Amino acid sequence: MKLHYREYGTYTGQRPTLIFLHGLLGSSSNWHSVARQLEADYHIIVPDLRNHGRSPRSHRIDYPLMTRDLVELIEEHGLDLVLLVGHSMGGKVAMWLALEKPDLVQALVVVDIAPVSYPNRFDTIFSALQKLDLGRLGNRGEAEVRLGACLEDPGLRQYLLQSLARGEKGWFWRINLEVLVQDLDNILSFPPIPAGRAYLGPGLFIYGTESDYVTAATRTEIQQFFPYARLRAVSGAGHWVYSDQPEAFLSALSRFLASDSLLVKPMPR
């Protein structure tokens, strides 16, 4: 599948290209602010994952499929190495690619997620999105008010509304709600990892202290399959670490990107 993507900065060959991956119900726009702050020093690609944003829709979604899409994107750009930065669902895509094709991944940054299955926390969200009558919607502000009847968190509402768009035929979602609901179990889970499989490259797992996605139990899983990864807690951040505490997140990411272990020889393009 040919993914839609945003591109920032220019390729220099001095460092690997950064690929940022968004979470469930998100899009490439989620990473815009972070990418703009890094584009002077890095080449950055930010795709919309399948069934999200402007990328094609399909009747299936799972991590092997999303990883295959990502490999096609990497090959499309003629890249030998990339550095992956993934949040939530995007973090799982990044982890699975690192485990499946480690030679493609120079380093790995995962934001507030672990390689485990999670309980379903999305029923209320999907219900609110499905109940929103787009045919009777006047404007974006009205959509936020209606979502507010079910979803109290204003930050969550703004995150979801980034996927609401207006075309010639009216308002529509840039997410494939039907398939995301249908395959939600695939998204909440993580593919079985073969015995003895691990990613031995450098890694950084950034998580929020106010989030429960990374716990003592899930840290054990992280260290088992990503033994050279460091864990960094960001105080005062919830699941959306990069928006809750943007300066602390960017500081942690920038220090990792500047480490000597990530310097590579120029690569042909």
Secondary structure per residue as TSV (DSSP state, phi and psi in degrees):
chain	resnum	aa	ss	phi	psi
A	1	M	-	360.0	131.6
A	2	K	-	-86.2	109.2
A	3	L	-	-81.3	143.5
A	4	H	-	-75.3	144.9
A	5	Y	E	-149.9	158.9
A	6	R	E	-104.9	148.7
A	7	E	E	-128.5	137.5
A	8	Y	E	-131.5	149.8
A	9	G	S	69.1	-172.1
A	10	T	-	-130.8	151.2
A	11	Y	-	-77.7	130.8
A	12	T	-	-118.8	-19.2
A	13	G	S	83.5	-3.2
A	14	Q	S	-85.9	-25.9
A	15	R	S	-139.4	158.9
A	16	P	-	-67.7	153.0
A	17	T	E	-65.3	139.0
A	18	L	E	-92.2	133.3
A	19	I	E	-119.3	118.3
A	20	F	E	-97.6	135.4
A	21	L	E	-123.2	127.3
A	22	H	-	-83.5	171.0
A	23	G	-	-92.9	-178.4
A	24	L	T	-58.1	135.1
A	25	L	T	69.5	11.8
A	26	G	-	-105.0	-160.8
A	27	S	-	-163.9	178.9
A	28	S	G	-60.5	-26.5
A	29	S	G	-63.7	-22.4
A	30	N	G	-59.4	-30.5
A	31	W	G	-97.6	5.6
A	32	H	H	-58.3	-47.2
A	33	S	H	-63.2	-44.0
A	34	V	H	-64.2	-45.0
A	35	A	H	-62.2	-39.5
A	36	R	H	-63.1	-33.8
A	37	Q	H	-77.2	-15.7
A	38	L	H	-108.2	-9.4
A	39	E	T	-66.9	-20.6
A	40	A	T	-69.2	-23.5
A	41	D	T	-114.9	-10.8
A	42	Y	-	-138.6	157.6
A	43	H	-	-93.7	126.8
A	44	I	E	-129.6	134.5
A	45	I	E	-121.8	130.7
A	46	V	E	-128.4	99.1
A	47	P	E	-86.6	158.8
A	48	D	-	-88.1	125.2
A	49	L	-	-71.7	161.2
A	50	R	T	-54.2	144.3
A	51	N	T	65.4	19.5
A	52	H	S	-137.4	150.8
A	53	G	T	57.7	-136.5
A	54	R	T	-96.3	6.2
A	55	S	S	-76.4	160.3
A	56	P	-	-61.4	156.0
A	57	R	-	-95.3	150.0
A	58	S	-	-143.3	169.9
A	59	H	S	-88.1	2.6
A	60	R	-	-140.9	152.6
A	61	I	-	-150.3	128.2
A	62	D	-	-159.5	176.8
A	63	Y	H	-72.4	-39.4
A	64	P	H	-58.8	-39.4
A	65	L	H	-67.2	-45.5
A	66	M	H	-65.6	-34.7
A	67	T	H	-67.3	-40.7
A	68	R	H	-61.4	-41.6
A	69	D	H	-59.4	-41.8
A	70	L	H	-67.4	-39.5
A	71	V	H	-61.4	-40.6
A	72	E	H	-62.4	-38.4
A	73	L	H	-65.2	-42.7
A	74	I	H	-62.6	-43.9
A	75	E	H	-66.8	-36.3
A	76	E	H	-57.6	-35.2
A	77	H	T	-90.7	0.8
A	78	G	T	65.2	33.9
A	79	L	-	-93.9	139.2
A	80	D	S	-93.0	-28.5
A	81	L	-	-140.5	145.0
A	82	V	E	-138.6	159.1
A	83	L	E	-113.5	121.9
A	84	L	E	-97.6	135.8
A	85	V	E	-128.0	111.8
A	86	G	E	-129.3	136.3
A	87	H	E	-105.3	132.0
A	88	S	T	54.6	-118.3
A	89	M	H	-56.1	-40.3
A	90	G	H	-63.7	-31.3
A	91	G	H	-66.9	-35.6
A	92	K	H	-68.2	-38.1
A	93	V	H	-61.2	-45.0
A	94	A	H	-61.5	-44.4
A	95	M	H	-63.2	-42.1
A	96	W	H	-67.1	-38.6
A	97	L	H	-65.1	-41.2
A	98	A	H	-62.8	-35.8
A	99	L	H	-77.0	-34.8
A	100	E	H	-84.0	-39.3
A	101	K	-	-135.0	68.2
A	102	P	G	-62.2	-25.7
A	103	D	G	-67.7	-17.1
A	104	L	G	-86.1	-17.7
A	105	V	E	-108.6	109.0
A	106	Q	E	-70.1	-37.2
A	107	A	E	-164.8	166.5
A	108	L	E	-136.2	129.4
A	109	V	E	-122.9	123.2
A	110	V	E	-119.5	132.5
A	111	V	E	-112.7	110.8
A	112	D	S	54.4	52.4
A	113	I	-	-160.8	158.0
A	114	A	-	-132.5	165.1
A	115	P	S	-80.9	58.8
A	116	V	S	-138.0	170.7
A	117	S	-	-86.9	145.1
A	118	Y	-	-121.2	152.8
A	119	P	-	-68.9	159.4
A	120	N	-	-75.4	115.6
A	121	R	-	-113.1	12.6
A	122	F	-	-110.0	-1.2
A	123	D	H	-57.4	-45.0
A	124	T	H	-64.5	-39.0
A	125	I	H	-65.8	-49.8
A	126	F	H	-64.1	-37.5
A	127	S	H	-62.0	-43.0
A	128	A	H	-64.3	-40.9
A	129	L	H	-66.7	-40.9
A	130	Q	H	-71.0	-29.1
A	131	K	H	-77.4	-19.0
A	132	L	-	-69.8	114.4
A	133	D	-	-81.2	97.5
A	134	L	G	-67.4	-26.8
A	135	G	G	-67.5	-23.7
A	136	R	G	-107.7	12.1
A	137	L	-	-83.9	128.2
A	138	G	-	-86.9	-45.4
A	139	N	-	-155.6	175.4
A	140	R	H	-65.6	-36.7
A	141	G	H	-61.6	-38.8
A	142	E	H	-64.1	-37.7
A	143	A	H	-63.1	-40.2
A	144	E	H	-65.7	-40.3
A	145	V	H	-61.6	-44.5
A	146	R	H	-67.3	-40.3
A	147	L	H	-65.4	-30.9
A	148	G	H	-62.9	-20.2
A	149	A	T	-66.7	-24.7
A	150	C	T	-114.7	-27.8
A	151	L	-	-119.9	109.0
A	152	E	-	-75.4	-30.9
A	153	D	-	-73.6	112.8
A	154	P	H	-64.7	-33.2
A	155	G	H	-63.5	-40.3
A	156	L	H	-64.4	-42.7
A	157	R	H	-61.3	-42.5
A	158	Q	H	-65.3	-38.1
A	159	Y	H	-60.3	-47.1
A	160	L	H	-66.7	-38.6
A	161	L	H	-70.5	-13.1
A	162	Q	T	-64.2	-20.6
A	163	S	T	-95.9	4.0
A	164	L	E	-92.2	126.0
A	165	A	E	-132.5	164.1
A	166	R	E	-124.2	127.9
A	167	G	E	-120.0	-166.4
A	168	E	T	-61.8	-28.9
A	169	K	T	-98.9	9.1
A	170	G	E	112.1	-162.3
A	171	W	E	-76.1	146.8
A	172	F	E	-155.5	158.7
A	173	W	E	-90.9	137.6
A	174	R	S	-86.0	11.1
A	175	I	S	-114.7	146.5
A	176	N	-	-89.3	83.9
A	177	L	H	-56.4	-43.1
A	178	E	H	-59.6	-46.7
A	179	V	H	-73.4	-36.9
A	180	L	H	-63.9	-37.7
A	181	V	H	-69.0	-43.8
A	182	Q	H	-60.8	-41.9
A	183	D	T	-106.8	23.5
A	184	L	H	-59.0	-36.4
A	185	D	H	-59.8	-36.8
A	186	N	H	-64.3	-36.4
A	187	I	H	-74.8	-38.1
A	188	L	H	-72.6	-24.5
A	189	S	S	-90.0	-174.3
A	190	F	-	-141.2	137.6
A	191	P	-	-57.6	146.5
A	192	P	-	-58.3	131.9
A	193	I	-	-93.9	123.3
A	194	P	-	-56.5	147.3
A	195	A	T	-56.7	133.8
A	196	G	T	83.6	-5.2
A	197	R	-	-79.0	135.3
A	198	A	-	-158.2	153.0
A	199	Y	-	-97.3	120.8
A	200	L	-	-101.8	10.2
A	201	G	S	-85.9	175.2
A	202	P	-	-69.1	144.8
A	203	G	E	-149.3	157.6
A	204	L	E	-139.1	125.4
A	205	F	E	-109.7	112.3
A	206	I	E	-102.2	129.8
A	207	Y	E	-141.3	156.3
A	208	G	E	-89.4	140.3
A	209	T	T	-69.8	-20.6
A	210	E	T	-94.0	6.0
A	211	S	-	-108.6	152.3
A	212	D	S	-113.2	22.2
A	213	Y	S	-77.9	-29.0
A	214	V	S	-116.6	112.2
A	215	T	-	-121.5	-179.3
A	216	A	H	-59.0	-39.5
A	217	A	H	-68.3	-44.1
A	218	T	H	-73.5	-25.8
A	219	R	H	-63.5	-33.3
A	220	T	H	-63.0	-42.0
A	221	E	H	-64.1	-42.7
A	222	I	H	-59.2	-48.0
A	223	Q	H	-69.1	-25.9
A	224	Q	H	-69.8	-43.7
A	225	F	H	-99.3	-13.6
A	226	F	-	-133.4	68.2
A	227	P	T	-64.2	-20.9
A	228	Y	T	-102.1	11.5
A	229	A	E	-83.9	145.2
A	230	R	E	-101.5	149.4
A	231	L	E	-110.0	135.3
A	232	R	E	-131.9	117.5
A	233	A	E	-88.0	137.9
A	234	V	E	-110.7	113.3
A	235	S	T	-64.6	136.1
A	236	G	T	80.7	3.7
A	237	A	-	-102.5	143.0
A	238	G	-	-94.4	-147.1
A	239	H	S	-66.2	-36.2
A	240	W	-	-89.2	71.8
A	241	V	H	-57.4	-43.7
A	242	Y	H	-69.2	-21.7
A	243	S	H	-100.3	-28.9
A	244	D	H	-71.1	-41.9
A	245	Q	S	-135.6	70.6
A	246	P	H	-60.5	-39.6
A	247	E	H	-68.3	-43.3
A	248	A	H	-66.9	-38.6
A	249	F	H	-64.1	-49.2
A	250	L	H	-63.6	-35.0
A	251	S	H	-63.8	-45.8
A	252	A	H	-64.2	-43.2
A	253	L	H	-65.8	-44.7
A	254	S	H	-64.1	-39.9
A	255	R	H	-62.7	-40.0
A	256	F	H	-66.3	-43.8
A	257	L	H	-65.0	-28.3
A	258	A	T	-85.6	-3.9
A	259	S	S	-66.9	146.9
A	260	D	G	-59.6	-29.6
A	261	S	G	-65.6	-16.0
A	262	L	G	-96.5	-5.1
A	263	L	-	-72.0	130.9
A	264	V	-	-129.7	160.6
A	265	K	-	-70.7	152.9
A	266	P	-	-55.4	138.9
A	267	M	-	-114.0	142.2
A	268	P	-	-66.7	148.8
A	269	R	-	-134.3	360.0
